[in-house]
Amino acid sequence: MAHHDVHAHLLAAAEPLSGDLHRVLARLGPLEFPQRDGTPFPDYLCRAIAGQQISVKAARSIWARVEASAGEAPLLEHFVEANTETLRGCGLSGAKAKTIIAIADTHRTVGLDADELRALSVPERTARLTAMWGVGQWTADMMNMFYFGEPDIWPDGDVAARKTLERLTSKRRKTVRTAERFRPYRSWLALYMWAHVDAPPDGEPV
């Protein structure tokens, strides 16, 4: 569906719900949903883990050090337990280094082929992702939205999206219930919430 049609759908759903939300959606106008699938999936997932809960600037400099530490080796071959201290030295926390190694290990043994994952349903894909050590629901939601282009994910674990929707509607109503009204475009609703507060979850502009 064209983003103009999605915008119209969101406006129609917001109108009876909240004047504030409707005004915000109208002001932002039709947005393009960014796609991040130009990078091999395991690499993108590792980079997303490395950048979580830190500033965009810090995430970029840490990832540059990670890439430099690999030298000529392919990144995923560099992500092995023997290199844990090297990765920690680049600025990754112990938990992030362990998660990135677990992702690379899964890719080497089971495979994290983007086409194979794309063919799964959202619950199946989420289960595959969250089976890896350190990969939680929030990360799976971000992958489903930005890499696999799923239009109908409400990432309730994302503080910026949830709090913004609460503020524009009602603190008394659970945001999961509010978001239900915006099916089948709940991913887009989240995108508008991030755009409103300028807080894209992966540090790239929405």
VEXLONU-604813 format. One record per residue (C-alpha): x, y, z. Coordinates in nm, 2 decimals, padded with zeros to 4 digits. Each point is the difference from the previous one (the first is absolute). Layout:
BEGIN
      xx      yy      zz
       X       Y       Z
...
% end
This chain:
BEGIN
      xx      yy      zz
   00.00   00.00   00.00
   00.13   00.35  -00.09
   00.11   00.21   00.30
  -00.26   00.26  -00.09
  -00.27  -00.27   00.05
   00.16  -00.11   00.33
   00.00   00.36   00.12
  -00.37   00.03  -00.08
  -00.08  -00.32   00.18
   00.19   00.12   00.31
  -00.18   00.34  -00.01
  -00.34  -00.17  -00.02
   00.08  -00.23   00.30
   00.14   00.29   00.21
  -00.28   00.25  -00.06
  -00.26  -00.16   00.24
   00.27  -00.09   00.25
   00.20   00.31   00.06
   00.02   00.35  -00.14
   00.37   00.03   00.11
   00.10  -00.32  -00.18
  -00.20   00.10  -00.31
   00.18   00.34  -00.01
   00.34  -00.16   00.03
  -00.06  -00.25  -00.28
  -00.15   00.27  -00.22
   00.30   00.23   00.06
   00.26  -00.27  -00.08
  -00.17  -00.09  -00.32
   00.06  -00.32  -00.20
   00.33  -00.16   00.11
   00.21  -00.25  -00.19
   00.07  -00.32   00.21
   00.38  -00.04  -00.01
   00.14  -00.34  -00.11
   00.33  -00.11   00.14
   00.04  -00.32  -00.20
   00.30   00.11  -00.21
   00.24  -00.18   00.25
   00.02  -00.37   00.05
  -00.25  -00.09   00.28
   00.25  -00.14   00.26
   00.22   00.31  -00.04
  -00.29   00.23   00.04
  -00.12  -00.18   00.31
   00.35   00.01   00.16
   00.03   00.37  -00.07
  -00.35   00.06   00.14
   00.10  -00.18   00.33
   00.32   00.20   00.02
  -00.19   00.33  -00.02
  -00.27  -00.07   00.25
  -00.05   00.24   00.29
   00.28   00.23  -00.10
   00.02   00.32  -00.20
   00.02  -00.02  -00.38
   00.35   00.16   00.01
   00.13  -00.25   00.25
  -00.16  -00.29  -00.19
   00.18   00.11  -00.32
   00.34   00.04   00.15
  -00.03  -00.34   00.18
  -00.10  -00.17  -00.32
   00.28   00.16  -00.19
   00.25  -00.14   00.26
  -00.17  -00.34  -00.03
   00.04   00.00  -00.38
   00.36   00.11   00.03
   00.08  -00.27   00.26
  -00.11  -00.27  -00.26
   00.27   00.11  -00.24
  -00.03  -00.19  -00.32
  -00.22  -00.27   00.15
  -00.38   00.00  -00.08
  -00.18   00.14   00.31
  -00.20  -00.31   00.08
   00.32  -00.21   00.00
   00.15   00.25   00.24
  -00.29  -00.04   00.25
   00.12  -00.31   00.19
   00.05  -00.06   00.37
   00.38   00.02  -00.03
  -00.04   00.37  -00.11
  -00.22   00.10   00.30
   00.26   00.22   00.16
   00.08   00.17  -00.34
  -00.37   00.08  -00.04
  -00.02   00.13   00.36
   00.30   00.22  -00.08
  -00.20   00.16  -00.28
  -00.25   00.12   00.25
  -00.26  -00.28   00.00
  -00.14  -00.11   00.33
   00.05  -00.36   00.10
  -00.37  -00.07  -00.07
   00.01   00.16  -00.34
   00.33  -00.19  -00.10
  -00.16  -00.33   00.12
  -00.32   00.07  -00.20
   00.19   00.09  -00.32
   00.21  -00.32   00.03
  -00.32  -00.20   00.06
  -00.16   00.16  -00.32
   00.31  -00.09  -00.21
   00.01  -00.35   00.15
  -00.37  -00.05  -00.09
   00.07   00.12  -00.35
   00.29  -00.24  -00.04
  -00.19  -00.30   00.13
  -00.37   00.05  -00.06
   00.01   00.28  -00.25
  -00.17   00.35   00.01
  -00.09   00.02  -00.36
  -00.21   00.31  -00.07
  -00.21  -00.17  -00.27
  -00.07  -00.30   00.23
  -00.09   00.23   00.29
  -00.22   00.22  -00.23
  -00.21  -00.31  -00.09
  -00.09  -00.06   00.36
  -00.30   00.15   00.18
   00.07   00.29   00.24
  -00.04  -00.23   00.31
   00.22  -00.27  -00.15
   00.27   00.25  -00.10
  -00.02   00.17   00.35
   00.04  -00.34   00.16
   00.31  -00.08  -00.21
   00.16   00.33   00.09
  -00.08   00.00   00.37
   00.14  -00.35   00.03
   00.34   00.15  -00.03
   00.17   00.11   00.32
  -00.05   00.38   00.06
  -00.25   00.06  -00.27
  -00.33   00.11   00.15
  -00.35   00.09  -00.11
   00.10   00.37  -00.07
   00.28  -00.10  -00.23
  -00.22  -00.25  -00.18
  -00.26   00.28  -00.04
   00.25   00.23  -00.15
   00.13  -00.27  -00.24
  -00.35  -00.08  -00.11
  -00.08   00.36  -00.06
   00.31   00.15  -00.16
   00.17  -00.30  -00.16
  -00.30  -00.22  -00.10
  -00.24   00.28  -00.06
  -00.29  -00.13   00.21
  -00.27   00.27   00.00
  -00.19  -00.11   00.31
   00.23  -00.02   00.30
  -00.07   00.20   00.32
   00.33   00.00   00.19
  -00.15   00.05   00.35
   00.35  -00.06   00.15
   00.12   00.32  -00.17
  -00.02   00.28   00.27
   00.00   00.29  -00.25
  -00.28  -00.14  -00.21
  -00.21  -00.11   00.30
   00.03   00.32   00.20
  -00.06   00.22  -00.30
  -00.32  -00.18  -00.09
  -00.11   00.01   00.37
   00.07   00.37   00.01
  -00.21   00.06  -00.32
  -00.29  -00.22   00.11
  -00.05  -00.11   00.35
   00.22  -00.13   00.28
  -00.29  -00.21   00.13
  -00.03  -00.21  -00.31
   00.26  -00.26  -00.09
   00.19   00.10  -00.31
  -00.04  -00.36  -00.14
  -00.37   00.06   00.01
   00.03   00.35  -00.16
   00.23  -00.13  -00.27
  -00.25  -00.28  -00.09
  -00.22   00.28  -00.16
   00.28   00.06  -00.25
   00.02  -00.35  -00.14
   00.13  -00.10  -00.25
   00.26   00.28   00.02
   00.12   00.00   00.36
   00.37   00.01  -00.11
  -00.09   00.33  -00.17
  -00.16   00.13   00.31
   00.33  -00.06   00.19
   00.19   00.17  -00.28
  -00.22   00.31   00.04
   00.06   00.00   00.38
   00.38  -00.01  -00.05
  -00.02   00.27  -00.26
  -00.20   00.22   00.23
   00.26  -00.02   00.28
   00.30  -00.04  -00.24
   00.10  -00.33   00.16
   00.06  -00.26  -00.27
   00.08  -00.32   00.17
   00.30  -00.09  -00.21
   00.15   00.34  -00.02
  -00.07   00.05  -00.37
  -00.25   00.28  -00.10
  -00.36  -00.11  -00.05
% end
